[in-house]
Each structure stands twice: as structure tokens, then as C-alpha cells.
């Protein structure tokens, strides 16, 4: 996962909890998840269109 270990991930989550706060963290995580899913979907579409065989 991008070379991030357990302790680095834990450190990032603790910093996010401190700076963002426990009230907004679930909302932010949900939005981030949706954005990542949209990016993955668009990347899959692009990959499919690149590897699609042309019609003769």
C-alpha cells in the first residue's frame, strides 16, 4: 500500500483525529472513499478503452 507501514498509517490517523476532530473525520473519510472510487472507475474505463480492439 504505497510503502506505508502500520505505524506510519497509525501516525497519520492520529494526526487526522487531532487536527480534523472526531466529529468530521467519518464524513471526510466517506468523501475520500467516494473520490477514490470515482478515480478508480474512470481509470478502469480509460484502461478498457485503450486496450479495446478496433473494429475492422
trRosetta pair geometry for C-beta under 8 A, 3 or more apart (Angstrom, degrees):
i j d omega theta_ij theta_ji phi_ij phi_ji
1 4 5.5 -61 103 49 95 93
1 9 8.0 25 100 -72 137 131
4 8 4.9 -127 -161 91 80 128
4 9 5.4 98 145 -59 115 90
4 12 7.8 -19 -162 -6 136 141
5 8 5.0 95 54 11 74 104
5 9 6.9 -137 98 -4 37 92
6 9 5.9 -62 -151 38 28 110
6 10 6.2 28 153 -19 65 109
7 10 5.4 -49 -142 37 34 115
7 11 6.3 40 154 -23 64 103
8 11 5.6 -52 -150 34 31 114
8 12 6.5 32 152 -18 64 104
9 12 5.7 -52 -149 35 32 111
9 13 6.4 31 153 -17 65 106
10 13 5.7 -55 -147 37 31 111
10 14 6.4 31 154 -20 65 105
11 14 5.8 -54 -148 35 30 110
11 15 6.4 29 154 -16 64 106
12 15 5.8 -56 -149 38 31 110
12 16 6.3 32 153 -20 65 106
13 16 5.6 -52 -145 36 32 113
13 17 6.3 35 154 -21 64 105
14 17 5.6 -53 -149 35 31 113
14 18 6.4 30 153 -18 64 105
15 18 5.7 -56 -148 37 32 110
15 19 6.0 8 164 -1 69 112
16 19 6.4 -65 -135 49 26 94
16 20 5.2 -7 179 11 68 122
16 25 6.3 106 139 -122 103 109
16 28 7.8 -154 -174 93 118 144
17 20 6.9 -52 -106 52 15 89
17 21 7.4 55 -174 -122 45 8
17 22 6.3 26 -154 -73 88 73
17 25 6.1 1 -103 -80 62 152
20 24 5.2 -121 165 83 94 108
20 25 5.2 116 103 -79 124 78
20 28 6.0 -64 -167 2 150 158
21 24 5.3 62 70 24 97 96
21 25 6.6 -153 88 -31 45 91
22 25 5.7 -43 -135 13 31 122
24 27 5.4 -63 -160 45 56 114
24 28 5.7 56 146 -24 84 108
25 28 5.7 -57 -143 39 30 111
25 29 6.2 31 159 -20 65 107
26 29 5.6 -55 -144 38 31 112
26 30 6.3 35 156 -21 64 105
27 30 5.8 -54 -151 34 29 113
27 31 6.6 26 153 -15 64 105
28 31 5.8 -55 -148 38 32 109
28 32 6.2 32 154 -19 66 108
29 32 5.6 -54 -144 39 30 112
29 33 6.3 36 154 -23 63 105
30 33 5.7 -53 -149 33 29 113
30 34 6.6 28 154 -17 63 104
31 34 5.7 -55 -151 35 33 111
31 35 6.4 32 153 -19 66 106
32 35 5.7 -53 -147 36 32 111
32 36 6.3 32 155 -18 65 106
33 36 5.8 -55 -146 37 30 109
33 37 6.3 30 155 -19 64 107
34 37 5.7 -55 -147 37 31 112
34 38 6.4 31 154 -19 65 105
35 38 5.8 -54 -149 36 31 111
35 39 6.4 30 153 -18 65 106
36 39 5.7 -54 -147 37 32 111
36 40 6.3 32 154 -18 65 107
37 40 5.7 -55 -146 38 30 111
37 41 6.3 33 154 -22 64 107
38 41 5.6 -53 -147 35 30 113
38 42 6.4 27 156 -15 65 106
39 42 5.9 -57 -147 39 30 108
39 43 6.2 31 154 -20 65 108
40 43 5.6 -54 -145 37 31 112
40 44 6.3 34 154 -21 64 104
41 44 5.8 -53 -150 34 29 111
41 45 6.6 30 151 -18 63 105
42 45 5.6 -51 -149 35 35 113
42 46 6.4 35 153 -19 65 105
43 46 5.7 -53 -147 37 32 112
43 47 6.2 34 153 -20 65 106
44 47 5.7 -53 -145 38 31 112
44 48 6.2 33 154 -21 64 106
45 48 5.7 -55 -148 36 30 112
45 49 6.3 25 155 -16 65 107
46 49 5.8 -56 -146 38 30 107
46 50 6.3 31 155 -20 65 106
47 50 5.8 -55 -147 35 30 111
47 51 6.3 6 162 1 65 113
48 51 6.3 -70 -142 49 26 95
48 52 6.2 47 154 -51 64 99
49 52 5.6 -33 -144 1 32 122
